[in-house]
Every structure is written in structure tokens, then in C-alpha cells.
Amino acid sequence: MSTPPLPDRKRALVSRLLQYALVHQVLGIPYNEIVIRRTAEGKPYLECDKPNLELPNFNFNASHHGNFVAIASEPICLVGLDVVAQTIPEKESVEDFIESFSSYFSGLEWFNIINAGSSHQILSEFYRYWSLKEAFVKAIGEGVGYKLDTVEFHHKNWENIFVKVDGKELKDWKFWLLELGKDHVASIARVHPMFATSSYKRTLKRTQFNNEEYNMGLNLPNASFIFRKVEDLLPSNEEGRVAPCLSQNCALVKD
């Protein structure tokens, strides 16, 4: 039996706590010195003047929906994260619900969605594509105005995922789609900092890396989620901290 969805205000609060806990644990910055701001498009970023040689381009992204709140970070590449609960409004059919979003998908994606099988399978397919698109735009710091129908995802049973934009495959991206228990999925995107929007790029410590540095960042293994309780995110009197992690660092909270 699944837990009831978290109220929006509670999810937003837990998301904020996750961001502070991540920065504190990974970078060792005291909670009262952490400053997190947002770009004009709403992308969160850490305002920090102290460079970290082990994590030269530390950035993070948080997402919440349904029963889950999650966060992911990267040391070099940009990260985008999106969590979705596969739900629809009451008294509305799956077919009617997804139809209002059809303009956000390419012809191929829409064909795959509506031919996925049962209503439940159609809804699951819809949300998988939607989550990947959200992770894509969140990674580069774009807002809601991005033309999502030009972003087309390809996959083999939701493995080996790659993206085409305006019909051209983008080689500097990596994607993962993760199942989070009953009817919840998370998508993670990783990309070169040069793809950041201008406003987001100004917040990054470095946007230029040599091939060796960049390939190391792009090809880091994708870390699995670490489950935490809300009380684990609160400031404590502990003196130690989590050592910097060169692989993607993700944490996830379930109510």
C-alpha cells in the first residue's frame, strides 16, 4: 500500500532541506553560511566564493512529486533531475488527460505513447517521456518556454537513452530513467556545462574543461539513490561530514 502524496508545501520544504543538507555534507559548509539562490528561469544554485578543486563545478538539481522528494549533484557536468508520480485528475480518463499535452511530443514519441498498450501502460509511457524532457531542460537551466516537441528521446526498453533536438542527435548527453516504487519514476540528465543558459552559466565556477576532465565527468557511474528521513536533513552538532564524491550524489526522501 502506497503512502498518501505529500502536500505541496511540505514537499517544497523538504526539497529546501535536501539542498542545504547536500551542500553541507558534500562541501562541508556550515548550514548558517549556505546561500542558495535561483536564476531568472528558476534554476537553484549555490552562491559560494570558495573554489573546490575536487568538485570544480559542483551543481545540483532537486525535484518533488507524489510521495518523493529527490536531489542529485555533479562535480563537473550539469545535472537535471525530474521526479513524477504517474497520476491523473479524478474523473478524467488517461486518454483525455494526455491529449492536452500532445503538442509537447514529437510524432514518434506520441506514436509510442498511444500505442503502449493498456491505459496504465499509456500513462506510464507518457510520464517516462515527460520526465526525461523535464530533466533535459532543468539540466541546462531553461524555463517553461522551451519547445519540448523538438526534443525527441530514443531508447531500447528505456536503456541506452539518447536525445535528438530538431532531428540531430546530441552526443554530449547521458540519461537515466529510474523506477521509484509504485507509479513513480525519476529521470537524470548529465551534460557539458557549455550547454547552460547564459543566466545559469554565470553562476558556474567553470564552463571550460579539457577533454580528459570532461570525459571523466560525463562517464562517471550513475550513483543509486540514498533514502533519507526528514530528520536526517536537519542541522546537527556532528563535526564530521561526508567526503566529496566524484560520482553523482543523489539523495531521496519518502514520506
RODO-2510 file (C-alpha; in nm, 4 decimals, decimal comma):
residues 255
     n   res          X          Y          Z
     1     m     0,0000     0,0000     0,0000
     2     s     0,1488     0,3338    -0,1024
     3     t     0,1621     0,6344     0,1288
     4     p    -0,0572     0,9386     0,0603
     5     p     0,1067     1,2051    -0,1581
     6     l     0,2955     1,4745     0,0301
     7     p     0,1249     1,8169     0,0363
     8     d     0,2944     2,0659    -0,1979
     9     r     0,4130     2,2935     0,0840
    10     k     0,5691     2,0003     0,2664
    11     r     0,7419     1,8775    -0,0497
    12     a     0,8824     2,2255    -0,1128
    13     l     1,0140     2,2463     0,2443
    14     v     1,1765     1,9026     0,2242
    15     s     1,3311     1,9999    -0,1103
    16     r     1,4860     2,3066     0,0536
    17     l     1,6177     2,0941     0,3406
    18     l     1,7673     1,8468     0,0926
    19     q     1,9564     2,1231    -0,0852
    20     y     2,1090     2,2538     0,2370
    21     a     2,1898     1,9035     0,3645
    22     l     2,3611     1,8114     0,0360
    23     v     2,5766     2,1250     0,0323
    24     h     2,6689     2,0783     0,3975
    25     q     2,7539     1,7089     0,3673
    26     v     2,9427     1,7256     0,0366
    27     l     3,1217     2,0607     0,0687
    28     g     3,1378     2,0938     0,4471
    29     i     2,9851     2,4424     0,4519
    30     p     2,8077     2,5189     0,7815
    31     y     2,4312     2,5457     0,7447
    32     n     2,4262     2,9096     0,8525
    33     e     2,6763     3,0011     0,5787
    34     i     2,4962     2,8313     0,2907
    35     v     2,3402     3,0707     0,0389
    36     i     2,1194     2,9182    -0,2320
    37     r     1,9701     3,1426    -0,4977
    38     r     1,7789     3,0941    -0,8234
    39     t     1,8380     3,2133    -1,1757
    40     a     1,5723     3,4107    -1,3624
    41     e     1,4463     3,0785    -1,5020
    42     g     1,4215     2,9261    -1,1534
    43     k     1,7356     2,7077    -1,1531
    44     p     1,8777     2,6776    -0,7973
    45     y     2,2495     2,7332    -0,7467
    46     l     2,4970     2,7685    -0,4627
    47     e     2,6482     3,1127    -0,4127
    48     c     2,9995     3,0392    -0,2922
    49     d     3,3346     3,2153    -0,3391
    50     k     3,5458     2,9244    -0,2162
    51     p     3,6674     2,7010    -0,5027
    52     n     3,6729     2,3233    -0,4535
    53     l     3,9429     2,1517    -0,6566
    54     e     3,7869     1,8063    -0,6143
    55     l     3,4441     1,9324    -0,7249
    56     p     3,5336     2,2174    -0,9619
    57     n     3,1831     2,2712    -1,0976
    58     f     2,9600     2,1471    -0,8155
    59     n     2,5938     2,1897    -0,9080
    60     f     2,2687     2,0233    -0,8114
    61     n     1,9052     1,9856    -0,9020
    62     a     1,6051     1,8931    -0,6893
    63     s     1,2606     1,7618    -0,7814
    64     h     0,9464     1,6539    -0,5999
    65     h     0,6159     1,4959    -0,6962
    66     g     0,3794     1,2498    -0,5327
    67     n     0,5450     1,0608    -0,2472
    68     f     0,9043     1,1541    -0,3254
    69     v     1,1451     1,4449    -0,2970
    70     a     1,4888     1,3962    -0,4546
    71     i     1,8168     1,5702    -0,5283
    72     a     2,1174     1,4963    -0,7488
    73     s     2,4552     1,6666    -0,7908
    74     e     2,7528     1,6606    -1,0260
    75     p     3,1171     1,7712    -0,9866
    76     i     3,1821     1,8754    -1,3495
    77     c     2,8824     1,8246    -1,5786
    78     l     2,5424     1,9855    -1,5363
    79     v     2,2702     1,7740    -1,3800
    80     g     1,8955     1,7743    -1,4368
    81     l     1,6546     1,5711    -1,2246
    82     d     1,2810     1,5168    -1,2532
    83     v     1,0531     1,3015    -1,0383
    84     v     0,6972     1,2251    -1,1456
    85     a     0,4052     1,0411    -0,9919
    86     q     0,2038     0,8659    -1,2605
    87     t    -0,1335     1,0125    -1,1660
    88     i    -0,4249     1,1826    -1,3403
    89     p    -0,7007     1,4134    -1,2103
    90     e    -1,0064     1,2421    -1,0652
    91     k    -1,2922     1,1701    -1,3064
    92     e    -1,0653     1,2140    -1,6085
    93     s    -0,9600     0,9321    -1,8391
    94     v    -0,5972     0,8687    -1,9276
    95     e    -0,6680     0,9398    -2,2924
    96     d    -0,8338     1,2755    -2,2195
    97     f    -0,5592     1,3752    -1,9773
    98     i    -0,2626     1,3105    -2,2056
    99     e    -0,4315     1,4596    -2,5132
   100     s    -0,3869     1,8119    -2,3758
   101     f    -0,0086     1,7542    -2,3748
   102     s     0,0249     1,6104    -2,7245
   103     s     0,1876     1,9259    -2,8666
   104     y     0,4890     1,8768    -2,6363
   105     f     0,5915     1,5481    -2,8021
   106     s     0,7396     1,4570    -3,1369
   107     g     0,5364     1,2427    -3,3764
   108     l     0,7461     0,9365    -3,2905
   109     e     0,7147     0,9871    -2,9166
   110     w     0,3389     1,0370    -2,9395
   111     f     0,3036     0,7224    -3,1526
   112     n     0,4944     0,5236    -2,8887
   113     i     0,2794     0,6658    -2,6100
   114     i    -0,0639     0,5989    -2,7566
   115     n     0,0390     0,2512    -2,8731
   116     a     0,1929     0,1444    -2,5420
   117     g    -0,0952    -0,0927    -2,4557
   118     s    -0,3446    -0,0585    -2,1705
   119     s    -0,4457     0,2766    -2,0222
   120     h    -0,1993     0,2234    -1,7376
   121     q     0,0821     0,1428    -1,9812
   122     i    -0,0037     0,4501    -2,1898
   123     l     0,0121     0,6706    -1,8794
   124     s     0,3452     0,5183    -1,7736
   125     e     0,4917     0,5728    -2,1204
   126     f     0,3661     0,9306    -2,1231
   127     y     0,5289     1,0118    -1,7889
   128     r     0,8602     0,8478    -1,8792
   129     y     0,8960     1,0717    -2,1836
   130     w     0,7712     1,3740    -1,9903
   131     s     1,0176     1,3179    -1,7062
   132     l     1,3116     1,2922    -1,9473
   133     k     1,2115     1,6146    -2,1203
   134     e     1,1905     1,7917    -1,7853
   135     a     1,5332     1,6606    -1,6809
   136     f     1,6729     1,7877    -2,0129
   137     v     1,5540     2,1462    -1,9713
   138     k     1,6348     2,1538    -1,5988
   139     a     1,9944     2,0447    -1,6634
   140     i     2,0680     2,3469    -1,8823
   141     g     1,8636     2,5881    -1,6711
   142     e     1,5882     2,6546    -1,9241
   143     g     1,2403     2,7692    -1,8273
   144     v     0,8932     2,6541    -1,9264
   145     g     0,9126     2,8194    -2,2688
   146     y     1,1475     2,5605    -2,4217
   147     k     0,9998     2,3884    -2,7294
   148     l     0,9717     2,0366    -2,5909
   149     d     0,8353     1,8927    -2,9147
   150     t     1,1797     1,9492    -3,0736
   151     v     1,3391     1,7323    -2,8006
   152     e     1,2923     1,3685    -2,9063
   153     f     1,4039     1,0748    -2,6926
   154     h     1,5104     0,7348    -2,8204
   155     h     1,5774     0,4210    -2,6152
   156     k     1,5978     0,0411    -2,6046
   157     n     1,3498    -0,0683    -2,3381
   158     w     1,4370     0,2547    -2,1547
   159     e     1,8074     0,1739    -2,1559
   160     n     2,0755     0,3412    -2,3711
   161     i     1,8672     0,6575    -2,3837
   162     f     1,9733     0,9367    -2,6184
   163     v     1,8173     1,2580    -2,7434
   164     k     1,7722     1,4360    -3,0731
   165     v     1,6941     1,8073    -3,0977
   166     d     1,5494     1,9257    -3,4275
   167     g     1,6391     1,5840    -3,5669
   168     k     2,0079     1,5984    -3,4702
   169     e     2,1469     1,3572    -3,2090
   170     l     2,3287     1,5275    -2,9214
   171     k     2,6410     1,3350    -2,8222
   172     d     2,7295     1,5242    -2,5040
   173     w     2,4360     1,3956    -2,3002
   174     k     2,3701     1,0958    -2,0768
   175     f     2,0315     0,9954    -1,9360
   176     w     1,8977     0,7510    -1,6798
   177     l     1,5389     0,6538    -1,6032
   178     l     1,4808     0,5009    -1,2592
   179     e     1,1704     0,3372    -1,1137
   180     l     1,0905     0,4673    -0,7633
   181     g     0,8462     0,2133    -0,6320
   182     k     0,4810     0,2097    -0,7283
   183     d     0,3910     0,4523    -1,0087
   184     h     0,6842     0,6912    -0,9576
   185     v     0,9823     0,7438    -1,1888
   186     a     1,2871     0,9701    -1,1856
   187     s     1,4929     1,0899    -1,4814
   188     i     1,8508     1,2150    -1,4525
   189     a     2,0333     1,4089    -1,7232
   190     r     2,4059     1,4887    -1,7418
   191     v     2,5601     1,7324    -1,9932
   192     h     2,8603     1,9551    -2,0659
   193     p     2,8485     2,2984    -1,8920
   194     m     2,8745     2,4737    -2,2290
   195     f     2,5044     2,3924    -2,2839
   196     a     2,3930     2,6045    -1,9868
   197     t     2,1721     2,9047    -2,0489
   198     s     2,3517     3,2392    -2,0232
   199     s     2,1967     3,3240    -1,6849
   200     y     2,2836     2,9832    -1,5406
   201     k     2,6326     2,9841    -1,6923
   202     r     2,7145     3,2999    -1,4962
   203     t     2,6615     3,1077    -1,1704
   204     l     2,9036     2,8256    -1,2580
   205     k     3,2626     2,8221    -1,1375
   206     r     3,3922     2,6720    -1,4643
   207     t     3,2370     2,6134    -1,8041
   208     q     3,5526     2,5086    -1,9898
   209     f     3,7202     2,1716    -1,9321
   210     n     3,9790     1,9845    -2,1317
   211     n     3,8732     1,6571    -2,2957
   212     e     4,0182     1,4413    -2,0198
   213     e     3,8394     1,6311    -1,7420
   214     y     3,5133     1,6480    -1,9323
   215     n     3,5102     1,2799    -2,0335
   216     m     3,5768     1,1832    -1,6739
   217     g     3,2765     1,3860    -1,5623
   218     l     3,0468     1,2681    -1,8397
   219     n     3,1295     0,8998    -1,7892
   220     l     3,1109     0,8814    -1,4125
   221     p     2,8920     0,5909    -1,2975
   222     n     2,5399     0,6901    -1,2040
   223     a     2,5001     0,6542    -0,8292
   224     s     2,1836     0,4988    -0,6915
   225     f     1,9519     0,6964    -0,4655
   226     i     2,0197     0,7060    -0,0933
   227     f     1,6970     0,7036     0,1080
   228     r     1,6779     0,9501     0,3962
   229     k     1,4189     1,0513     0,6530
   230     v     1,3315     1,4166     0,7007
   231     e     1,5035     1,4272     1,0409
   232     d     1,8276     1,3189     0,8713
   233     l     1,8306     1,6503     0,6849
   234     l     1,8184     1,8770     0,9891
   235     p     2,1330     2,0520     1,1162
   236     s     2,3112     1,8582     1,3905
   237     n     2,6111     1,9049     1,6142
   238     e     2,8204     1,6465     1,4297
   239     e     3,1710     1,7563     1,3446
   240     g     3,2282     1,5153     1,0559
   241     r     3,0967     1,5351     0,7018
   242     v     3,0588     1,3139     0,4011
   243     a     3,3740     1,3051     0,1905
   244     p     3,3435     1,4675    -0,1556
   245     c     3,2058     1,2164    -0,4020
   246     l     3,3215     1,2273    -0,7637
   247     s     3,0308     1,0160    -0,8819
   248     q     2,6813     1,1559    -0,8920
   249     n     2,5493     1,2057    -0,5406
   250     c     2,1761     1,1558    -0,5056
   251     a     1,9540     1,1544    -0,2004
   252     l     1,5857     1,0805    -0,1807
   253     v     1,3184     1,1232     0,0830
   254     k     0,9908     0,9319     0,1046
   255     d     0,7183     1,0269     0,3480
***
